[in-house]
Amino acid sequence: MTHAPQIKVPATYMRGGTSKGVFFRLQDLPEACQTPGEARDKLLLRVIGSPDPYQKQIDGMGGATSSTSKTVILAESTQPDHDVDYLFGQVSIDKPFVDWSGNCGNLTAAVGAFAINSGFVAKDRIPDNGICTVRIWQANIRKTIVAHVPITNGEVQETGDFELDGVTFPAAEVQVEFMDPADGEGSMFPTGSLVDDLDVPGIGTLKATMINAGIPTIFLNAEDISYKGTELQDDINSDPEALARFETIRAHGALKMGLIQNIEEAANRQHTPKVAFVAKPSDYVSSSGKTIRAGDVDVLVRALSMGKLHHAMMGTAAVAIATASAVPGTLVNLAAGGGDRTQVIFGHPSGTLRVGAEAKEVGGQWTATKAIMSRSARILMEGWVRVPGSD
């Protein structure tokens, strides 16, 4: 019996923020994969090593977590005044699908560097030394993101002393601005309310703030679901019943937000919306053993991604947190002490993060104008990724 040999595809393996992913240029993909569809999804699934019933992704580039089961495709921008189009694919670990419904804010920090290195940014816009401003069109959510990438001697500067909780080693700081981060398809608060009563069969009625900013997110009060807001990954992820409850909450929240038409659709839309719970500040010990004092943060937040508690915080969810904190009366704002604010420092399982956000009310409707945060990124490996060819 003969089998088709492996094919090799140019690719770069990068860390961006607290995530890792495999980056491609659109023109480097096999021709059948250069347009959306089954061929592209099958390729990316095989690259990452999914679906894997063992949930380890041993036979691929994935790292068996939502933070490391990610793919990025960059192309020449289709939009005026932008340098590059950025398409993000969240690859399911144990199921055969790629979720294209949202962005990855963490990997956005790596998109700017990859765009520069891959020739998407005009050379006359790259300084010999200083900051290169990369104008990114986020194709999943149709939003503009601006990455400020440090340049030394005409090349991307990756090393530095910027520290990011959730990432072991320091690196160069990349400032990322999410412009008009609210969902352009509708209201920033899709139900029309800052706080809703979310009825969840078998669980009860929960107070919830549901927001479209950065990424659709459902915020709950930790105490309403018997948590403190100081939980670490194992406290949640080792409890199958807790994970099932969160998925039920997520599905019913997605329905109320208008993201799905029936509950069954939630199973194939794992990337969005996110579910997070908030609490007032209190002392806790982070996953690295560092003590986080109540006085160090404004609010505690824990968020789930792809069915598991995230080890730190998704970048897009950080935008949602900051935006919600800037709107008086949301659960996030109230847990942070209420009132007007233009930035928030929140505690997550790995430490703390500061994010700025601007929101304003116009004609009775809230809208976000910008959210900004600092991340870091670097190339881990570059060359070709290999996958078995089709027979």
PASETOR-642406 format. One record per residue: x, y, z of N, C-alpha, C in turn; residue in three letters. Coordinates in steps of 0.2 Angstrom, whole numbers, padded with zeros to 4 digits, always signed. Layout:
XYZXYZXYZALA;...
This chain:
+0004-0006+0000+0000+0000+0000+0004+0006+0000MET;+0003+0011-0004+0007+0017-0005+0003+0023-0002THR;+0006+0028+0001+0003+0033+0004+0006+0040+0002HIS;+0002+0045+0001+0005+0051-0001+0010+0054+0004ALA;+0016+0057+0001+0021+0059+0006+0019+0066+0009PRO;+0022+0068+0014+0021+0074+0018+0022+0080+0013GLN;+0018+0085+0014+0019+0091+0011+0022+0096+0016ILE;+0025+0101+0013+0028+0106+0018+0026+0113+0016LYS;+0024+0117+0021+0021+0124+0020+0025+0129+0024VAL;+0027+0134+0021+0031+0139+0025+0026+0142+0031PRO;+0029+0142+0037+0026+0144+0043+0031+0147+0048ALA;+0028+0151+0052+0032+0153+0058+0028+0152+0064THR;+0031+0149+0069+0028+0148+0076+0030+0154+0081TYR;+0025+0157+0083+0026+0163+0087+0022+0163+0094MET;+0025+0167+0098+0021+0168+0104+0019+0175+0104ARG;+0013+0177+0106+0010+0183+0106+0007+0184+0113GLY;+0009+0188+0117+0006+0189+0124+0006+0182+0127GLY;+0001+0180+0130+0001+0173+0133-0002+0167+0129THR;-0001+0168+0122-0003+0163+0118+0002+0161+0113SER;+0001+0156+0110+0006+0153+0104+0002+0151+0098LYS;+0005+0152+0092+0001+0150+0086+0005+0149+0081GLY;+0003+0146+0075+0006+0145+0069+0004+0150+0064VAL;+0009+0154+0062+0007+0160+0057+0009+0158+0050PHE;+0004+0160+0045+0005+0159+0038+0004+0165+0034PHE;+0008+0166+0029+0006+0170+0024+0001+0167+0019ARG;-0005+0171+0017-0010+0167+0013-0007+0164+0007LEU;-0002+0168+0004+0000+0166-0003+0005+0159-0002GLN;+0007+0158+0004+0011+0152+0005+0007+0145+0006ASP;+0000+0146+0007-0004+0140+0008-0005+0137+0002LEU;-0006+0130+0002-0008+0127-0004-0014+0130-0008PRO;-0014+0130-0014-0019+0134-0018-0027+0133-0015GLU;-0028+0126-0014-0035+0125-0012-0037+0128-0005ALA;-0031+0130-0001-0032+0132+0005-0032+0140+0006CYS;-0031+0143+0000-0031+0150+0000-0037+0154+0000GLN;-0043+0150+0000-0050+0152+0001-0053+0149+0007THR;-0057+0152+0010-0061+0149+0016-0064+0143+0014PRO;-0064+0138+0018-0068+0131+0017-0065+0125+0020GLY;-0068+0120+0017-0066+0113+0020-0058+0112+0020GLU;-0055+0113+0014-0048+0112+0013-0044+0115+0018ALA;-0045+0122+0019-0041+0126+0023-0042+0123+0030ARG;-0048+0122+0032-0050+0120+0039-0046+0113+0041ASP;-0046+0108+0036-0043+0102+0036-0035+0103+0037LYS;-0033+0107+0033-0025+0108+0034-0023+0111+0041LEU;-0027+0116+0043-0025+0119+0050-0027+0114+0055LEU;-0032+0110+0055-0033+0105+0060-0027+0100+0060LEU;-0024+0098+0054-0019+0093+0054-0012+0096+0056ARG;-0011+0103+0055-0006+0106+0057-0005+0107+0065VAL;-0011+0108+0068-0011+0109+0075-0012+0102+0079ILE;-0014+0097+0075-0015+0090+0078-0021+0088+0081GLY;-0027+0091+0077-0033+0090+0080-0038+0087+0074SER;-0043+0083+0076-0046+0082+0083-0042+0077+0086PRO;-0041+0077+0092-0037+0073+0096-0041+0070+0102ASP;-0044+0064+0102-0048+0062+0108-0044+0061+0114PRO;-0037+0061+0114-0033+0061+0120-0032+0068+0122TYR;-0034+0073+0118-0033+0080+0120-0026+0082+0122GLN;-0021+0079+0119-0014+0081+0120-0011+0084+0114LYS;-0014+0083+0108-0011+0086+0101-0004+0084+0100GLN;-0002+0078+0102+0005+0075+0101+0007+0075+0094ILE;+0002+0074+0089+0004+0074+0082+0003+0080+0079ASP;+0005+0086+0082+0004+0092+0079+0007+0098+0083GLY;+0006+0104+0081+0010+0109+0084+0006+0112+0090MET;+0000+0110+0091-0004+0112+0096-0001+0110+0103GLY;-0003+0114+0108+0000+0113+0115-0006+0110+0120GLY;-0011+0108+0117-0016+0105+0121-0020+0110+0126ALA;-0020+0116+0124-0024+0121+0128-0027+0126+0123THR;-0032+0130+0125-0035+0135+0121-0030+0140+0119SER;-0025+0141+0123-0020+0147+0122-0015+0145+0117SER;-0014+0138+0115-0009+0136+0111-0012+0132+0105THR;-0018+0132+0104-0021+0129+0098-0024+0134+0093SER;-0019+0138+0091-0021+0144+0087-0018+0144+0080LYS;-0021+0147+0075-0018+0148+0069-0019+0155+0066THR;-0015+0158+0062-0016+0165+0060-0014+0165+0052VAL;-0018+0168+0048-0016+0169+0041-0016+0177+0040ILE;-0011+0179+0037-0010+0186+0035-0010+0187+0028LEU;-0013+0192+0025-0013+0194+0018-0012+0201+0017ALA;-0011+0203+0011-0011+0210+0009-0018+0213+0011GLU;-0018+0219+0013-0024+0221+0016-0029+0223+0010SER;-0035+0222+0011-0041+0223+0007-0044+0230+0008THR;-0041+0233+0014-0044+0239+0016-0039+0245+0015GLN;-0042+0251+0013-0037+0257+0012-0034+0259+0019PRO;-0028+0261+0019-0025+0264+0025-0023+0259+0030ASP;-0023+0252+0028-0021+0247+0032-0015+0243+0029HIS;-0011+0240+0033-0005+0237+0030-0006+0229+0029ASP;-0011+0226+0033-0011+0219+0032-0018+0217+0035VAL;-0021+0211+0032-0027+0208+0034-0025+0202+0039ASP;-0028+0202+0044-0026+0197+0049-0033+0192+0051TYR;-0032+0186+0049-0037+0181+0050-0035+0176+0056LEU;-0039+0175+0061-0038+0171+0066-0042+0165+0066PHE;-0039+0159+0067-0043+0152+0068-0041+0149+0074GLY;-0046+0148+0078-0046+0145+0085-0047+0137+0083GLN;-0042+0133+0084-0043+0126+0082-0046+0122+0088VAL;-0051+0119+0088-0054+0114+0093-0048+0109+0094SER;-0048+0107+0101-0043+0102+0102-0046+0095+0101ILE;-0052+0093+0103-0054+0087+0102-0060+0086+0097ASP;-0062+0091+0094-0067+0091+0089-0065+0093+0082LYS;-0068+0091+0077-0065+0093+0070-0068+0099+0067PRO;-0066+0105+0071-0068+0111+0068-0063+0117+0070PHE;-0063+0122+0066-0060+0128+0067-0065+0134+0068VAL;-0064+0137+0073-0069+0143+0075-0066+0149+0072ASP;-0070+0152+0068-0068+0159+0065-0072+0164+0067TRP;-0075+0164+0073-0080+0169+0075-0077+0175+0079SER;-0071+0174+0080-0068+0180+0084-0061+0181+0083GLY;-0058+0186+0087-0051+0187+0087-0047+0184+0092ASN;-0040+0184+0092-0036+0183+0097-0032+0189+0099CYS;-0033+0192+0104-0030+0198+0106-0023+0197+0108GLY;-0021+0192+0111-0014+0190+0113-0010+0190+0106ASN;-0012+0186+0102-0008+0185+0096-0008+0191+0091LEU;-0012+0196+0092-0012+0202+0089-0005+0205+0090THR;-0002+0204+0096+0004+0207+0097+0010+0205+0093ALA;+0009+0199+0090+0014+0196+0086+0012+0197+0078ALA;+0006+0199+0077+0004+0201+0070+0008+0206+0067VAL;+0009+0211+0071+0013+0217+0069+0020+0215+0067GLY;+0024+0211+0071+0030+0209+0069+0030+0204+0063ALA;+0026+0200+0063+0025+0195+0057+0024+0199+0051PHE;+0020+0204+0051+0018+0208+0045+0025+0212+0043ALA;+0028+0214+0047+0035+0218+0045+0040+0213+0042ILE;+0041+0207+0046+0045+0202+0043+0043+0199+0037ASN;+0037+0199+0035+0034+0196+0029+0033+0200+0023SER;+0035+0207+0024+0035+0211+0019+0028+0215+0017GLY;+0024+0214+0022+0017+0217+0021+0017+0225+0023PHE;+0023+0227+0026+0023+0234+0028+0028+0237+0024VAL;+0026+0243+0021+0031+0246+0016+0037+0248+0019ALA;+0043+0247+0016+0050+0249+0019+0051+0256+0021LYS;+0047+0260+0018+0048+0267+0020+0044+0269+0026ASP;+0040+0265+0028+0037+0266+0035+0040+0262+0041ARG;+0046+0259+0039+0049+0256+0045+0055+0260+0046ILE;+0056+0263+0052+0061+0267+0054+0068+0263+0055PRO;+0074+0266+0055+0080+0262+0057+0080+0261+0064ASP;+0077+0265+0068+0077+0264+0075+0071+0268+0078ASN;+0067+0265+0082+0061+0268+0084+0055+0264+0084GLY;+0049+0266+0083+0043+0262+0083+0040+0262+0076ILE;+0038+0256+0074+0034+0255+0068+0027+0254+0069CYS;+0023+0259+0067+0015+0258+0068+0012+0254+0062THR;+0010+0248+0064+0007+0243+0059-0001+0243+0060VAL;-0004+0245+0054-0011+0246+0054-0014+0239+0052ARG;-0018+0236+0056-0020+0229+0055-0028+0229+0054ILE;-0030+0226+0049-0037+0225+0048-0039+0218+0051TRP;-0043+0217+0056-0044+0211+0059-0050+0208+0056GLN;-0049+0203+0051-0054+0201+0046-0060+0197+0050ALA;-0059+0194+0055-0064+0190+0059-0070+0195+0061ASN;-0068+0200+0064-0073+0205+0067-0073+0212+0064ILE;-0069+0212+0058-0069+0218+0054-0068+0225+0058ARG;-0063+0225+0061-0060+0230+0066-0053+0232+0064LYS;-0051+0238+0066-0045+0241+0065-0041+0240+0072THR;-0035+0237+0071-0030+0237+0077-0024+0240+0075ILE;-0021+0243+0080-0014+0247+0078-0009+0244+0083VAL;-0004+0241+0080+0002+0238+0084+0008+0243+0083ALA;+0011+0244+0089+0017+0249+0089+0023+0244+0091HIS;+0027+0243+0086+0032+0238+0086+0039+0241+0086VAL;+0043+0239+0091+0049+0242+0092+0054+0240+0086PRO;+0058+0244+0084+0063+0243+0078+0070+0245+0080ILE;+0075+0241+0080+0082+0242+0081+0086+0240+0075THR;+0090+0245+0072+0094+0244+0066+0090+0241+0060ASN;+0084+0244+0060+0079+0242+0054+0076+0235+0055GLY;+0077+0232+0060+0073+0225+0061+0069+0225+0068GLU;+0064+0221+0068+0060+0220+0074+0064+0219+0080VAL;+0063+0222+0085+0066+0221+0092+0062+0217+0096GLN;+0064+0211+0097+0060+0206+0101+0062+0205+0108GLU;+0069+0206+0110+0071+0206+0117+0070+0212+0120THR;+0069+0212+0127+0069+0218+0131+0067+0216+0138GLY;+0065+0221+0142+0064+0220+0149+0057+0221+0151ASP;+0052+0220+0146+0045+0221+0148+0043+0214+0151PHE;+0040+0214+0157+0037+0208+0160+0030+0208+0159GLU;+0027+0202+0158+0020+0201+0157+0018+0195+0161LEU;+0014+0196+0166+0012+0190+0170+0008+0185+0166ASP;+0011+0178+0167+0008+0173+0162+0014+0171+0157GLY;+0019+0175+0156+0024+0174+0152+0031+0173+0156VAL;+0035+0168+0156+0040+0167+0160+0046+0172+0159THR;+0048+0174+0153+0054+0178+0152+0052+0185+0149PHE;+0056+0190+0151+0054+0197+0148+0056+0197+0141PRO;+0053+0202+0138+0054+0203+0130+0052+0211+0129ALA;+0053+0213+0123+0051+0220+0121+0044+0221+0121ALA;+0042+0227+0123+0035+0229+0124+0032+0231+0117GLU;+0026+0228+0116+0022+0230+0110+0016+0233+0113VAL;+0014+0239+0111+0008+0242+0113+0003+0241+0107GLN;-0003+0239+0110-0008+0237+0105-0014+0241+0106VAL;-0017+0244+0101-0023+0248+0102-0029+0245+0098GLU;-0034+0244+0101-0040+0241+0098-0045+0247+0097PHE;-0046+0249+0091-0050+0254+0089-0057+0253+0088MET;-0061+0257+0091-0069+0255+0091-0070+0248+0092ASP;-0068+0245+0098-0068+0238+0099-0075+0235+0100PRO;-0081+0239+0100-0087+0237+0101-0089+0234+0094ALA;-0094+0229+0094-0096+0225+0088-0100+0230+0084ASP;-0097+0231+0078-0101+0235+0073-0107+0233+0071GLY;-0109+0227+0072-0115+0224+0069-0121+0226+0074GLU;-0120+0228+0080-0125+0230+0084-0123+0234+0090GLY;-0127+0234+0095-0126+0238+0101-0120+0234+0105SER;-0116+0239+0109-0111+0236+0113-0114+0232+0118MET;-0120+0233+0121-0124+0229+0125-0130+0226+0121PHE;-0129+0221+0119-0134+0218+0114-0141+0217+0117PRO;-0142+0216+0123-0148+0216+0126-0152+0222+0128THR;-0148+0228+0127-0150+0234+0129-0149+0236+0136GLY;-0147+0231+0140-0146+0233+0147-0139+0232+0150SER;-0137+0235+0155-0130+0235+0157-0130+0228+0162LEU;-0135+0227+0165-0136+0221+0169-0142+0217+0167VAL;-0142+0211+0166-0148+0207+0164-0149+0201+0169ASP;-0155+0199+0170-0157+0193+0173-0156+0187+0168ASP;-0151+0183+0169-0150+0177+0164-0153+0171+0167LEU;-0158+0168+0164-0161+0162+0166-0158+0156+0163ASP;-0155+0152+0167-0151+0146+0165-0155+0140+0168VAL;-0158+0136+0164-0161+0130+0166-0157+0125+0170PRO;-0159+0123+0176-0155+0119+0180-0150+0123+0185GLY;-0149+0129+0184-0144+0133+0188-0148+0139+0191ILE;-0152+0142+0188-0156+0148+0191-0155+0154+0187GLY;-0157+0159+0190-0157+0166+0187-0151+0170+0190THR;-0146+0172+0185-0140+0175+0187-0140+0182+0184LEU;-0137+0187+0188-0136+0193+0186-0130+0193+0181LYS;-0130+0196+0175-0125+0196+0170-0125+0202+0166ALA;-0118+0204+0165-0117+0209+0160-0114+0206+0154THR;-0118+0207+0149-0116+0204+0142-0114+0210+0137MET;-0108+0209+0135-0105+0215+0131-0102+0213+0125ILE;-0102+0216+0120-0098+0215+0113-0093+0221+0113ASN;-0087+0219+0116-0081+0224+0115-0075+0220+0116ALA;-0071+0220+0110-0065+0215+0110-0067+0208+0108GLY;-0072+0205+0112-0075+0199+0110-0081+0198+0114ILE;-0087+0195+0112-0093+0195+0116-0091+0191+0122PRO;-0093+0194+0128-0092+0191+0134-0097+0192+0139THR;-0098+0187+0143-0104+0186+0148-0100+0187+0155ILE;-0101+0192+0159-0099+0193+0165-0104+0191+0171PHE;-0101+0187+0176-0105+0185+0181-0102+0188+0188LEU;-0106+0188+0193-0103+0189+0200-0100+0183+0202ASN;-0094+0182+0205-0091+0176+0207-0096+0173+0213ALA;-0098+0177+0217-0102+0175+0223-0108+0172+0221GLU;-0111+0174+0216-0118+0171+0213-0117+0164+0211ASP;-0111+0162+0209-0110+0155+0207-0105+0151+0212ILE;-0105+0154+0218-0101+0151+0223-0093+0150+0223SER;-0091+0156+0220-0084+0157+0219-0081+0163+0222TYR;-0075+0164+0223-0072+0170+0227-0069+0175+0222LYS;-0067+0172+0216-0063+0176+0211-0056+0176+0212GLY;-0054+0171+0216-0046+0170+0218-0044+0163+0215THR;-0049+0160+0211-0048+0153+0209-0042+0153+0204GLU;-0038+0147+0204-0033+0146+0199-0036+0140+0194LEU;-0032+0138+0189-0035+0134+0184-0037+0127+0187GLN;-0033+0124+0191-0036+0117+0194-0042+0118+0198ASP;-0043+0123+0201-0049+0124+0205-0056+0123+0201ASP;-0055+0125+0194-0061+0125+0190-0060+0119+0185ILE;-0054+0118+0182-0053+0113+0177-0053+0106+0179ASN;-0052+0105+0185-0052+0098+0188-0059+0096+0190SER;-0064+0101+0189-0071+0099+0191-0076+0099+0185ASP;-0077+0093+0182-0081+0092+0176-0088+0095+0177PRO;-0091+0095+0183-0098+0097+0184-0097+0105+0183GLU;-0092+0108+0186-0092+0115+0185-0091+0117+0178ALA;-0087+0114+0174-0086+0116+0167-0092+0115+0163LEU;-0096+0110+0165-0102+0109+0162-0107+0114+0163ALA;-0107+0117+0170-0112+0122+0171-0110+0129+0168ARG;-0103+0130+0167-0101+0136+0163-0103+0135+0156PHE;-0103+0130+0153-0104+0129+0146-0112+0130+0145GLU;-0116+0128+0150-0123+0129+0150-0125+0136+0150THR;-0121+0140+0155-0122+0147+0156-0120+0150+0149ILE;-0114+0148+0146-0112+0151+0140-0117+0151+0134ARG;-0120+0145+0134-0124+0144+0128-0131+0148+0129ALA;-0133+0148+0135-0139+0152+0136-0138+0160+0135HIS;-0132+0162+0137-0130+0169+0136-0129+0170+0129GLY;-0126+0166+0125-0125+0167+0118-0132+0168+0115ALA;-0137+0164+0117-0144+0164+0114-0147+0171+0116LEU;-0146+0173+0122-0149+0180+0124-0145+0186+0120LYS;-0139+0185+0119-0135+0190+0115-0136+0190+0108MET;-0140+0185+0105-0142+0185+0098-0136+0182+0094GLY;-0131+0179+0097-0126+0176+0093-0127+0169+0090LEU;-0132+0166+0093-0135+0159+0090-0142+0160+0090ILE;-0145+0155+0086-0152+0155+0085-0155+0150+0090GLN;-0151+0145+0091-0154+0139+0096-0148+0137+0100ASN;-0150+0134+0106-0144+0131+0110-0139+0127+0107ILE;-0142+0122+0103-0137+0117+0100-0132+0121+0096GLU;-0133+0127+0093-0127+0130+0089-0121+0131+0093GLU;-0122+0132+0100-0116+0134+0104-0111+0129+0104ALA;-0112+0123+0103-0107+0117+0103-0102+0119+0097ALA;-0104+0122+0092-0099+0123+0086-0097+0130+0086ASN;-0098+0134+0092-0096+0141+0092-0092+0141+0099ARG;-0087+0138+0100-0084+0137+0106-0080+0144+0108GLN;-0077+0147+0103-0073+0153+0104-0076+0159+0107HIS;-0083+0160+0105-0087+0165+0107-0094+0163+0109THR;-0097+0166+0114-0094+0171+0118-0090+0168+0124PRO;-0086+0172+0127-0082+0170+0133-0087+0171+0139LYS;-0085+0167+0144-0088+0168+0151-0083+0170+0156VAL;-0085+0175+0160-0080+0177+0165-0084+0179+0172ALA;-0080+0178+0177-0083+0180+0184-0079+0185+0187PHE;-0082+0190+0191-0078+0195+0194-0080+0195+0201VAL;-0075+0198+0205-0076+0199+0212-0072+0205+0214ALA;-0074+0208+0220-0070+0214+0223-0063+0211+0225LYS;-0058+0216+0225-0051+0214+0227-0050+0210+0233PRO;-0046+0205+0233-0044+0202+0239-0037+0199+0238SER;-0033+0197+0243-0027+0194+0243-0027+0187+0240ASP;-0023+0185+0236-0022+0178+0233-0015+0177+0231TYR;-0013+0170+0230-0007+0168+0227-0008+0166+0220VAL;-0004+0169+0216-0005+0167+0208-0002+0161+0207SER;-0003+0158+0201+0000+0152+0199+0007+0151+0199SER;+0011+0157+0199+0018+0157+0199+0021+0157+0206SER;+0016+0158+0211+0018+0158+0218+0019+0165+0221GLY;+0017+0170+0216+0018+0177+0218+0012+0179+0222LYS;+0012+0183+0227+0007+0185+0231+0004+0192+0228THR;-0003+0192+0226-0006+0197+0224-0010+0200+0229ILE;-0009+0207+0231-0012+0210+0236-0019+0213+0234ARG;-0023+0214+0238-0030+0217+0236-0028+0224+0234ALA;-0023+0227+0237-0022+0234+0235-0018+0235+0228GLY;-0016+0229+0225-0013+0229+0219-0018+0230+0213ASP;-0024+0228+0214-0029+0228+0209-0035+0231+0210VAL;-0039+0233+0205-0046+0236+0206-0051+0231+0206ASP;-0050+0225+0203-0055+0220+0203-0052+0213+0201VAL;-0055+0208+0203-0053+0201+0201-0057+0198+0196LEU;-0054+0195+0191-0057+0192+0185-0055+0185+0183VAL;-0059+0181+0182-0057+0174+0180-0061+0173+0174ARG;-0058+0170+0168-0062+0169+0162-0060+0162+0159ALA;-0065+0160+0156-0065+0153+0152-0064+0154+0145LEU;-0060+0150+0142-0059+0150+0135-0059+0143+0132SER;-0063+0141+0127-0064+0135+0124-0065+0129+0130MET;-0070+0131+0134-0072+0127+0139-0068+0126+0145GLY;-0062+0129+0146-0058+0129+0152-0056+0135+0154LYS;-0054+0136+0161-0052+0142+0164-0045+0144+0161LEU;-0044+0150+0159-0038+0152+0156-0033+0153+0161HIS;-0027+0152+0159-0021+0152+0164-0019+0159+0166HIS;-0021+0164+0161-0020+0171+0163-0026+0175+0161ALA;-0026+0178+0155-0032+0182+0152-0031+0183+0145MET;-0036+0181+0141-0036+0182+0134-0036+0190+0133MET;-0032+0192+0127-0032+0199+0126-0038+0202+0124GLY;-0042+0198+0120-0049+0201+0118-0053+0202+0125THR;-0053+0197+0129-0057+0197+0135-0055+0203+0140ALA;-0048+0205+0139-0045+0210+0143-0048+0217+0140ALA;-0050+0217+0134-0053+0223+0131-0060+0223+0134VAL;-0063+0218+0134-0070+0218+0136-0071+0220+0144ALA;-0066+0217+0148-0065+0219+0155-0064+0227+0156ILE;-0060+0230+0152-0058+0237+0153-0064+0241+0150ALA;-0067+0239+0145-0073+0243+0142-0079+0242+0147THR;-0080+0236+0150-0086+0236+0154-0084+0240+0161ALA;-0078+0240+0163-0076+0244+0169-0077+0251+0168SER;-0077+0253+0162-0077+0261+0160-0085+0263+0160ALA;-0089+0258+0160-0096+0260+0160-0100+0259+0167VAL;-0101+0265+0170-0104+0264+0177-0110+0260+0177PRO;-0110+0255+0182-0116+0251+0183-0116+0244+0180GLY;-0111+0242+0176-0110+0235+0174-0107+0231+0180THR;-0107+0225+0180-0105+0221+0185-0097+0222+0186LEU;-0094+0223+0181-0086+0224+0181-0085+0230+0185VAL;-0089+0236+0183-0088+0242+0186-0089+0242+0193ASN;-0095+0239+0195-0097+0239+0202-0092+0235+0206LEU;-0089+0229+0204-0084+0225+0207-0078+0229+0208ALA;-0077+0234+0203-0070+0238+0204-0071+0244+0208ALA;-0077+0245+0211-0079+0251+0215-0083+0256+0212GLY;-0085+0255+0206-0090+0259+0203-0087+0266+0201GLY;-0091+0270+0198-0089+0277+0196-0086+0277+0189GLY;-0083+0283+0187-0080+0283+0180-0073+0281+0181ASP;-0070+0278+0175-0063+0276+0175-0061+0275+0168ARG;-0055+0276+0167-0052+0276+0160-0047+0270+0159THR;-0046+0267+0165-0041+0261+0165-0043+0256+0171GLN;-0041+0250+0170-0042+0245+0176-0036+0241+0176VAL;-0035+0239+0183-0030+0234+0184-0033+0228+0187ILE;-0033+0223+0184-0037+0217+0186-0032+0211+0188PHE;-0034+0207+0193-0030+0201+0195-0033+0195+0191GLY;-0029+0191+0188-0030+0185+0185-0026+0179+0188HIS;-0027+0173+0186-0024+0167+0189-0016+0168+0189PRO;-0013+0171+0184-0006+0172+0183-0003+0178+0186SER;-0007+0183+0188-0005+0189+0191-0010+0195+0189GLY;-0007+0201+0187-0011+0207+0185-0010+0209+0178THR;-0015+0213+0176-0014+0217+0170-0018+0223+0170LEU;-0014+0228+0167-0017+0235+0166-0020+0236+0159ARG;-0026+0238+0158-0029+0240+0152-0032+0246+0152VAL;-0031+0250+0147-0035+0257+0147-0041+0256+0142GLY;-0046+0260+0143-0052+0260+0139-0056+0266+0139ALA;-0059+0268+0134-0063+0274+0133-0070+0272+0131GLU;-0075+0274+0135-0082+0273+0133-0086+0279+0134ALA;-0091+0280+0129-0095+0286+0130-0102+0284+0129LYS;-0107+0288+0131-0114+0287+0130-0117+0292+0125GLU;-0119+0290+0120-0122+0295+0115-0129+0293+0113VAL;-0134+0297+0115-0141+0296+0113-0143+0290+0117GLY;-0141+0289+0123-0143+0283+0127-0140+0276+0126GLY;-0135+0277+0121-0132+0270+0119-0124+0271+0121GLN;-0121+0266+0124-0114+0266+0126-0110+0264+0120TRP;-0105+0267+0119-0100+0264+0113-0093+0265+0116THR;-0088+0261+0114-0081+0261+0115-0078+0264+0110ALA;-0073+0269+0111-0069+0272+0106-0062+0269+0105THR;-0059+0266+0111-0053+0263+0110-0051+0259+0117LYS;-0047+0254+0116-0044+0250+0122-0037+0249+0120ALA;-0033+0250+0125-0026+0249+0124-0022+0245+0129ILE;-0017+0241+0127-0014+0237+0132-0007+0236+0129MET;-0002+0233+0134+0004+0232+0132+0005+0224+0132SER;+0008+0221+0127+0010+0214+0127+0017+0213+0124ARG;+0019+0207+0123+0025+0206+0120+0025+0200+0115SER;+0030+0199+0111+0029+0194+0106+0036+0192+0103ALA;+0037+0186+0101+0043+0184+0098+0042+0178+0094ARG;+0047+0177+0089+0047+0171+0085+0050+0165+0089ILE;+0047+0160+0089+0050+0154+0092+0053+0149+0087LEU;+0050+0149+0081+0053+0144+0076+0051+0146+0069MET;+0055+0146+0064+0052+0148+0057+0055+0143+0052GLU;+0051+0142+0047+0053+0137+0042+0047+0134+0038GLY;+0046+0128+0039+0041+0124+0036+0037+0120+0041TRP;+0031+0119+0041+0027+0114+0045+0025+0109+0040VAL;+0025+0103+0042+0024+0097+0037+0018+0094+0040ARG;+0014+0092+0035+0008+0088+0036+0007+0082+0031VAL;+0004+0077+0032+0003+0071+0027-0001+0074+0022PRO;+0001+0072+0015-0003+0074+0009-0009+0070+0009GLY;-0013+0072+0004-0020+0068+0003-0018+0063-0002SER;-0021+0057-0001-0021+0052-0005-0025+0053-0012ASP;
